[in-house]
Amino acid sequence: MSWEKHVRKVVPYVAGEQPKDQDVIKLNTNENPYPPAPGVAEVIRNFDCEVLRKYPDLNAAALVDALARHHGLDSSKVFVGVGSDDVLAMSFLTFFNSGKPILFPDITYSFYDVWADLYRIPYECQALDEDFCIKKEDYLKENGGIVLANPNAPTGVLTELSVLEEIIAANQDVVVIVDEAYVDFGGRSCVSLIERYENLLVVQTFSKSRALAGMRIGYAMGSPKLIKYLNDVKFSFNSYTMNPLTIAAGAASVADEAYFQEHIAKVVATRERTKRELARLGFVFGDSRTNFIFAAHKTASAKEIFEALRAERIYVRHWDKPRIADYLRISIGTDEEMDRLIAFLEQFLRK
Ligand SMILES: *Cc1c(COP(=O)(O)O)cnc(C)c1O
């Protein structure tokens, strides 16, 4: 049939499995093992459904203002979306139209090439070095834009702020997006640089550090010009993306800084403990600054460990892809969940 010739064909992003089964130890999509701040549950319990009769606030002002205050920015520098995936997709559509290839690492968040393909944006992947670090020179050539996750996923590797700034400074003719999905777990945000670089867009999410993956909230921070262009595209596409319950729940999460800090510290402590245990069992890995560890075993096959864990109802992530097939990405759960993982690995690797 000829209509099929004119379909926009894409190979979609493959997300980690979301098993129906409640007794799976789920360490495969970097969710937070703790509940969101108690204020979020309160907002949801007390939500007045009468509000749903009307369209929501187009500008999601309650959430934008809460985020702006939290980061010490003017509200004109904040854009919110339905998860950072929405924000990133909107940013690709808005900013990468020069026809020149955009640049991102060969090993990174696997949605970047999907959006590039979807929007027909040419791209060139830049190989990370053997330690999974970016090579700065790769980002100093002519390009149509740059996207870097920092810390990177699925490697967990952090790029120094000074290196990022050099890349941003050398690329002021294009938009540079820094995806900080994991920055709260020990990275350093480059949000302070948005005052100096009009072309820098910093993207964060509520899905990992704020334990709200199911609520779908992400945001970008950048110069008022970048934010205006993003809003222009958003309002040309679908204006009412943030519903009032989400807006109120997001603002409640931002309001509870003590809870946020306390639970980040818990995940980080569990991560450091898990690193020691994995090292003891013969795993090798970089210095993860995220809520996951990307680890290879010195002798055992990652695929076999992955399958054995799965049979044991412990889900982690494994990609059968060049350069990373020897690795498992293990999200940080509660101490009890990590104990179960370690106990199983201990017994499995002894065989
Ligand atoms: C999880 C993740 C996102 C997307 O998260 P949302 O749930 O859409 O906010 C974006 N980038 C990276 C690197 C991620 O790991």
The ligand as an SDF file (V2000), in Angstrom:
LIG
                    3D

 15 15  0  0  0  0  0  0  0  0999 V2000
   16.0400    8.6870   33.2790 C   0  0  0  0  0  0  0  0  0  0  0  0
   16.7280    9.6020   32.3210 C   0  0  0  0  0  0  0  0  0  0  0  0
   16.0570   10.6040   31.6170 C   0  0  0  0  0  0  0  0  0  0  0  0
   14.5740   10.7340   31.5510 C   0  0  0  0  0  0  0  0  0  0  0  0
   13.8980   10.7670   32.6640 O   0  0  0  0  0  0  0  0  0  0  0  0
   12.3840   11.2180   32.7360 P   0  0  0  0  0  0  0  0  0  0  0  0
   11.7680   10.1600   33.5620 O   0  0  0  0  0  0  0  0  0  0  0  0
   11.7960   11.3320   31.3810 O   0  0  0  0  0  0  0  0  0  0  0  0
   12.4640   12.5380   33.4250 O   0  0  0  0  0  0  0  0  0  0  0  0
   16.7830   11.4560   30.8230 C   0  0  0  0  0  0  0  0  0  0  0  0
   18.1090   11.3270   30.6880 N   0  0  0  0  0  0  0  0  0  0  0  0
   18.7870   10.3670   31.3150 C   0  0  0  0  0  0  0  0  0  0  0  0
   20.2440   10.2780   31.1220 C   0  0  0  0  0  0  0  0  0  0  0  0
   18.1170    9.4650   32.1360 C   0  0  0  0  0  0  0  0  0  0  0  0
   18.7830    8.4710   32.7200 O   0  0  0  0  0  0  0  0  0  0  0  0
  1  2  1  0
  2  3  1  0
  2 14  2  0
  3  4  1  0
  3 10  2  0
  4  5  1  0
  5  6  1  0
  6  7  2  0
  6  8  1  0
  6  9  1  0
 10 11  1  0
 11 12  2  0
 12 13  1  0
 12 14  1  0
 14 15  1  0
M  END
$$$$
